[in-house]
Amino acid sequence: MAISLFQPARFFHLVLGLLPFFTGWSAGQNVEPDPSISARDRLRLWQLYITRSADPSDEMPDRTEMVRSYLERGNDWLKKERLDLAAEDFNIAIELDPKCAEAYHNRALAHAARGDGEAAIADFTRAIAIRSEFSQPHLGRGLVRLRNRDYDGAIMDFEASIRIDPKIRQDLRPQLAQAYFSRGANRHSAGDRKAASRDYAMVIELGGRLSNRPEESGLRKFLAATYNNRGNLRREEGKFEEALADYTRAVELNGLLPEAYQNRAAVRNTLGDTEGAIADSTRALQIEPNLAASYQTRGFALFVKGELDAALTDLNRAIELQPGSAEPYMSRGIIRLTKGDCKEGLKDLDHALQLNPRLGPAVRSRLATATVTPDTKVIIDQWSKRRTSGRPNNQPAE
């Protein structure tokens, strides 16, 4: 009588119920780990997983009937989600036969379903040590590692599972994509751009034959986020046209990704496409009304168009949402100087430089091209001299 390597539904709900989608701030608006995977994808992987079974009589011909009985009863407890009782039966099976790979594997599932990832990984590892030719323990350990954000370990396990059973690759693409994407995002944040680029390339390769089938929605999300983040890499390298193409691909894959619209808006500002920047910033704000960077980007574009009051409204909102960001203060200061409000304009520039002293060259460049009256120009020059001399600017202008 064959005994499957068992896997309860609760285990898959917990292991594949991935972390919520959230965003973070960077030079560009990176998408951070982890976009959540769809319920349909979880179900497909569950169905895939439960088809991986082995005949114990082929693996362990010397196993006693008592071991078989405890395995069977343990599996029954797993089906009923009586995890403690299941673990007890697998414990006994292991005591009777310390080389029983199924018992370690199935006990690992019970540990994982209870949220004990460390114990689950230990048991999956023991099962692999006994019978490394099984794909299931590698897959199970990879899923737990993915949940634990051990992306190196997850990738290693998924690839090992695929080497044993190549047919699994198609169904594992969303999990592989998540692991490579998440590791790439972490490397990107740490400044390792080359390694991040390699990981992003792996995600794009996994999505090479993406279809519109609902079951590939999870992969589509990771692919869109990857194009967005790779666009940020290219933007940081000054490759603005390539970055623009990546952001465009991201919004094609996921039309509800505000970071991609915002990043494309920023690049369009850089390339002089003011109307495009306004349109993309507006779309980003329709999706995420509290995205401070989009108010800042749209405010700058409106300033370039000469719509100073509308620009100030957007910059005020950006500062309200993110008071620790220096760039909105710099832009607002330039606009106020353009409107002749020297006192408040220079106060904004002082605050911007206090928040980020490295903005000095950008402030000088913006002041050099600002359209101001001769009187305002004199006040700006006096302010610049005071800053250069190191004297405080407590009252920059009257």
Secondary structure, DSSP 8 states (H G I E B T S, - for coil): --------HHHHHHHHS-----B--SSS--B-S-----HHHHHHHHHHHHT----HHHH-TT--HHHHHHHHHHHHHHHTT-HHHHHHHHHHHHHH-TT-HHHHHHHHHHHHHTT-HHHHHHHHHHHHHH-TT-SHHHHHHHHHHHHTT-HHHHHHHHHHHHHH-TTHHHHHHHHHHHHHHHHHHHHHHTT-HHHHHHHHHHHHHHTTT--S-GGGHHHHHHHHHHHHHHHHHHHHTT-HHHHHHHHHHHHHH-TT-HHHHHHHHHHHHHTT-HHHHHHHHHHHHHH-TT-HHHHHHHHHHHHHHT-HHHHHHHHHHHHHH-TT-HHHHHHHHHHHHHTT-HHHHHHHHHHHHHH-GGGHHHHHHHHHH----HHHHHHHHHHHHHHHHT---SS---
